[in-house]
Amino acid sequence: MPTILITGAGRGLGLELARQYSADGWRVIGTVRDAAAAARLEKLGAGTLQLDVSDAQHSKKTLSALKDPVDVLFCNAGTIGKRGAALGSFDYADWEDLLRVNLLAKGLAASLAPRGIILVAVSPGWVRTDMGGAGAPLSPEDSVRGLRKVLGGLRPQDSGRFFSHDGSAIPW
């Protein structure tokens, strides 16, 4: 059975990804930051790893403990940054953290291509989650169905590209 490792799998889209892949018979390993998130994943039959992706040392140590090969790595963990910043104010440390967590995928694509590893960025769309809010037009279930369709159709020449959940290309 194939294995997927999903970062940020304790709620929202990550949890829905875990639910759908698990329901299709995949072995699911999800990373979480707290015990409540781990409990939600375990109810799906998924394995869990405690991980904060913004901590590079912790990430390296945690992921090096994986014993079995992973077929798909879905880097779902992300940050929205501080909300409600006043006009004219700019928090450079917060912006740096947001870029480090959310955009690492683009740099990795070139590094991993020679090993035959396909790495893409995908936008889930505006989804009704804690991050997207109640007014978002897309359900987590529909977004994840679209994301899975995009992933299932990837080819080596797609590595480094950016796609929407509906399969359309997004220019970098």
Contacts in CASP RR format, 6 or more apart in sequence:
PFRMAT RR
TARGET T0000
AUTHOR 0000-0000-0000
METHOD contacts of the structure
MODEL  1
MPTILITGAGRGLGLELARQYSADGWRVIGTVRDAAAAARLEKLGAGTLQ
LDVSDAQHSKKTLSALKDPVDVLFCNAGTIGKRGAALGSFDYADWEDLLR
VNLLAKGLAASLAPRGIILVAVSPGWVRTDMGGAGAPLSPEDSVRGLRKV
LGGLRPQDSGRFFSHDGSAIPW
1 25 0 8 1.000
1 26 0 8 1.000
1 27 0 8 1.000
2 26 0 8 1.000
2 27 0 8 1.000
2 71 0 8 1.000
2 72 0 8 1.000
3 26 0 8 1.000
3 27 0 8 1.000
3 28 0 8 1.000
3 29 0 8 1.000
3 68 0 8 1.000
3 69 0 8 1.000
3 70 0 8 1.000
3 71 0 8 1.000
3 72 0 8 1.000
4 17 0 8 1.000
4 21 0 8 1.000
4 26 0 8 1.000
4 27 0 8 1.000
4 28 0 8 1.000
4 29 0 8 1.000
4 70 0 8 1.000
4 71 0 8 1.000
4 72 0 8 1.000
4 73 0 8 1.000
4 74 0 8 1.000
5 29 0 8 1.000
5 30 0 8 1.000
5 31 0 8 1.000
5 66 0 8 1.000
5 70 0 8 1.000
5 72 0 8 1.000
5 73 0 8 1.000
5 74 0 8 1.000
6 14 0 8 1.000
6 17 0 8 1.000
6 18 0 8 1.000
6 21 0 8 1.000
6 28 0 8 1.000
6 29 0 8 1.000
6 30 0 8 1.000
6 31 0 8 1.000
6 74 0 8 1.000
6 76 0 8 1.000
7 30 0 8 1.000
7 31 0 8 1.000
7 51 0 8 1.000
7 53 0 8 1.000
7 73 0 8 1.000
7 74 0 8 1.000
7 75 0 8 1.000
7 76 0 8 1.000
7 77 0 8 1.000
8 14 0 8 1.000
8 30 0 8 1.000
8 31 0 8 1.000
8 32 0 8 1.000
8 33 0 8 1.000
8 37 0 8 1.000
8 51 0 8 1.000
8 53 0 8 1.000
8 76 0 8 1.000
8 77 0 8 1.000
8 78 0 8 1.000
9 15 0 8 1.000
9 17 0 8 1.000
9 18 0 8 1.000
9 28 0 8 1.000
9 30 0 8 1.000
9 31 0 8 1.000
9 32 0 8 1.000
9 37 0 8 1.000
9 41 0 8 1.000
9 46 0 8 1.000
9 48 0 8 1.000
9 76 0 8 1.000
10 18 0 8 1.000
10 30 0 8 1.000
10 32 0 8 1.000
10 37 0 8 1.000
10 38 0 8 1.000
10 40 0 8 1.000
10 41 0 8 1.000
11 37 0 8 1.000
11 40 0 8 1.000
11 129 0 8 1.000
11 130 0 8 1.000
12 127 0 8 1.000
12 129 0 8 1.000
12 130 0 8 1.000
12 131 0 8 1.000
12 140 0 8 1.000
13 76 0 8 1.000
13 124 0 8 1.000
13 127 0 8 1.000
13 129 0 8 1.000
13 140 0 8 1.000
13 143 0 8 1.000
13 144 0 8 1.000
13 147 0 8 1.000
14 74 0 8 1.000
14 76 0 8 1.000
14 144 0 8 1.000
15 40 0 8 1.000
15 41 0 8 1.000
15 44 0 8 1.000
15 140 0 8 1.000
16 140 0 8 1.000
16 141 0 8 1.000
16 143 0 8 1.000
16 144 0 8 1.000
17 74 0 8 1.000
17 76 0 8 1.000
17 144 0 8 1.000
17 147 0 8 1.000
17 148 0 8 1.000
18 28 0 8 1.000
18 30 0 8 1.000
18 41 0 8 1.000
18 44 0 8 1.000
18 46 0 8 1.000
19 44 0 8 1.000
20 141 0 8 1.000
20 144 0 8 1.000
20 145 0 8 1.000
20 148 0 8 1.000
21 28 0 8 1.000
21 148 0 8 1.000
22 28 0 8 1.000
22 44 0 8 1.000
22 45 0 8 1.000
22 46 0 8 1.000
28 41 0 8 1.000
28 44 0 8 1.000
28 45 0 8 1.000
28 46 0 8 1.000
28 47 0 8 1.000
29 46 0 8 1.000
29 47 0 8 1.000
29 48 0 8 1.000
29 49 0 8 1.000
29 66 0 8 1.000
29 70 0 8 1.000
30 41 0 8 1.000
30 46 0 8 1.000
30 47 0 8 1.000
30 48 0 8 1.000
30 49 0 8 1.000
31 48 0 8 1.000
31 49 0 8 1.000
31 50 0 8 1.000
31 51 0 8 1.000
31 53 0 8 1.000
31 62 0 8 1.000
31 77 0 8 1.000
32 38 0 8 1.000
32 41 0 8 1.000
32 48 0 8 1.000
32 49 0 8 1.000
32 50 0 8 1.000
32 51 0 8 1.000
33 50 0 8 1.000
33 51 0 8 1.000
33 52 0 8 1.000
37 48 0 8 1.000
38 48 0 8 1.000
38 50 0 8 1.000
41 47 0 8 1.000
41 48 0 8 1.000
42 48 0 8 1.000
49 62 0 8 1.000
49 63 0 8 1.000
49 65 0 8 1.000
49 66 0 8 1.000
50 62 0 8 1.000
51 58 0 8 1.000
51 59 0 8 1.000
51 62 0 8 1.000
51 63 0 8 1.000
51 77 0 8 1.000
52 58 0 8 1.000
52 59 0 8 1.000
53 59 0 8 1.000
53 75 0 8 1.000
53 77 0 8 1.000
53 78 0 8 1.000
53 101 0 8 1.000
54 79 0 8 1.000
54 97 0 8 1.000
54 100 0 8 1.000
54 101 0 8 1.000
72 151 0 8 1.000
74 151 0 8 1.000
75 104 0 8 1.000
75 105 0 8 1.000
77 101 0 8 1.000
78 101 0 8 1.000
78 102 0 8 1.000
79 97 0 8 1.000
79 98 0 8 1.000
79 101 0 8 1.000
79 102 0 8 1.000
80 98 0 8 1.000
80 131 0 8 1.000
81 94 0 8 1.000
81 97 0 8 1.000
81 98 0 8 1.000
82 91 0 8 1.000
82 94 0 8 1.000
85 91 0 8 1.000
105 119 0 8 1.000
105 120 0 8 1.000
105 121 0 8 1.000
105 160 0 8 1.000
106 121 0 8 1.000
106 160 0 8 1.000
106 162 0 8 1.000
106 172 0 8 1.000
108 119 0 8 1.000
109 119 0 8 1.000
109 120 0 8 1.000
109 159 0 8 1.000
109 160 0 8 1.000
110 160 0 8 1.000
112 119 0 8 1.000
112 159 0 8 1.000
113 119 0 8 1.000
113 156 0 8 1.000
113 159 0 8 1.000
113 160 0 8 1.000
116 156 0 8 1.000
116 159 0 8 1.000
117 159 0 8 1.000
118 154 0 8 1.000
118 155 0 8 1.000
118 156 0 8 1.000
118 158 0 8 1.000
118 159 0 8 1.000
119 159 0 8 1.000
119 160 0 8 1.000
120 150 0 8 1.000
120 154 0 8 1.000
120 158 0 8 1.000
120 159 0 8 1.000
120 160 0 8 1.000
120 161 0 8 1.000
120 162 0 8 1.000
120 163 0 8 1.000
121 160 0 8 1.000
121 161 0 8 1.000
121 162 0 8 1.000
121 163 0 8 1.000
122 147 0 8 1.000
122 150 0 8 1.000
122 151 0 8 1.000
122 162 0 8 1.000
122 163 0 8 1.000
122 164 0 8 1.000
122 165 0 8 1.000
123 162 0 8 1.000
123 163 0 8 1.000
123 164 0 8 1.000
123 165 0 8 1.000
123 170 0 8 1.000
124 138 0 8 1.000
124 143 0 8 1.000
124 144 0 8 1.000
124 147 0 8 1.000
124 165 0 8 1.000
125 138 0 8 1.000
125 143 0 8 1.000
125 164 0 8 1.000
125 165 0 8 1.000
126 132 0 8 1.000
126 136 0 8 1.000
126 137 0 8 1.000
126 138 0 8 1.000
127 136 0 8 1.000
127 138 0 8 1.000
127 139 0 8 1.000
127 140 0 8 1.000
127 143 0 8 1.000
128 134 0 8 1.000
128 135 0 8 1.000
128 136 0 8 1.000
128 137 0 8 1.000
128 138 0 8 1.000
128 139 0 8 1.000
128 140 0 8 1.000
129 136 0 8 1.000
129 140 0 8 1.000
138 165 0 8 1.000
143 165 0 8 1.000
146 165 0 8 1.000
146 166 0 8 1.000
146 167 0 8 1.000
147 165 0 8 1.000
149 167 0 8 1.000
150 163 0 8 1.000
150 165 0 8 1.000
150 167 0 8 1.000
161 169 0 8 1.000
162 169 0 8 1.000
162 170 0 8 1.000
162 171 0 8 1.000
162 172 0 8 1.000
163 169 0 8 1.000
163 170 0 8 1.000
164 170 0 8 1.000
END
